[in-house]
């Protein structure tokens, strides 16, 4: 066995041994030198950036031009609808006169029928008395007092018959006069309807042109609106349908926000800007109703005609939650507010239903139309045509169609009367 080295030597060797046993320090690699951008590379980047900026400006200019053109066409449709409404008012006046005259004739006919029914049992006796008065009185054995009493009764009956006969003649005269008035009023109604149809044809041409342009410009927002409308169509109630529309709007707003953030992270400026614009459009529709001042004057009347049922009036289903309008035949229905069409289809017992998102949690609901001229996702201005009411015959006895309108805030109905603009 070897002898251990002296202690002094061990002290000197220990640091060397420890250094040998410790791990070797890692050799740090020197970072690779970044390639220096050449002037040609910088010019290429600048050219690419300039091309992108130019493309963005061109796209913004095209979008602004399209928006301006759509607004110009919308104003043209609104002006055409306003001109059409003048003729519809004339039609409504003529139809109202026809309705009044027809009601007058029906009342006279009802009175005539009632009087005739009351006199029916007496007609055989009246006829016999008129032909054989003496024989009729002497045919029945009676005392002189009874014969005198019978004569007094017959005299009273005769006077009653004369009164009834005069009333029958008056009723007959009323029927004839109402019929003559109806016949004289018919040309006025026909003329008003013809003028209305001429104006309506011009408006339809404007609407058809706009429909073709919209079909060529389908957007992501339109697809989102259609998804919301599809969800609403499956709802059991109108309130549930409105809730589904609002939920889809918020979901699409969130998707647009996520798209904008993703595009910003990926340095896609144009896509980020488009996503932010979509998010803003969903958060703030084209125009919003304001709650200030009780909302007076912010709604346009949706159709020509008169209100036949007001908010709160009794109905079979309870107090009315909207307004019902008696409109002239084929009357044009217009948007009561500016906003976006959220629903345009048949719905439950409402028939053809239109819902316009007016912004601020407000929705205008319209039903009773025969034809819809608006599509889901379409931006509309107050007074812009949305559809057409059914045709009906003034003076007829059938049921007349009516336009029903509701204004809802956060799904709850509110009285729209205070919001409507005065006719003046």
ABEGO torsion letter per residue (X at the ends): XBBBBBAAAAAAAAAAAAAAABBBBBBBBBBBBBBBBBAAAAAAAAAAAAAAAAAAAAAAAAAAAAAAAAAAAAAAAAAAAAAAAAAAAAAAAAAAAAAAAAAAAAAAAAAAAAAAAAAAAAAAAAAAAAABAAAAAAABBBBAAAAAAAAAAAAAAAAAAAAAAAAAAAAAAAAAAAAAAAAAAAAAAAAAAAAAAAAAAAAAAAAAAAAAAAAAABBAAAAAAAAAAAAAAABABAAAAAAAAAAAAAAAAAAAAAAAAAAAAAGBAAAAAAAAAAAAAAABBABBBBABGGGBGABBBABBEBBABBBGBBBAAEBBABBBBBBBBGBBBBBABBEBBABBBBBEAAEBBBBBBAEGGBBBBBBGBABBABBBGBBBBBGBBABBBBBBBBGBABBBBBBBBBBBBGGBBBBAAAABBBAX
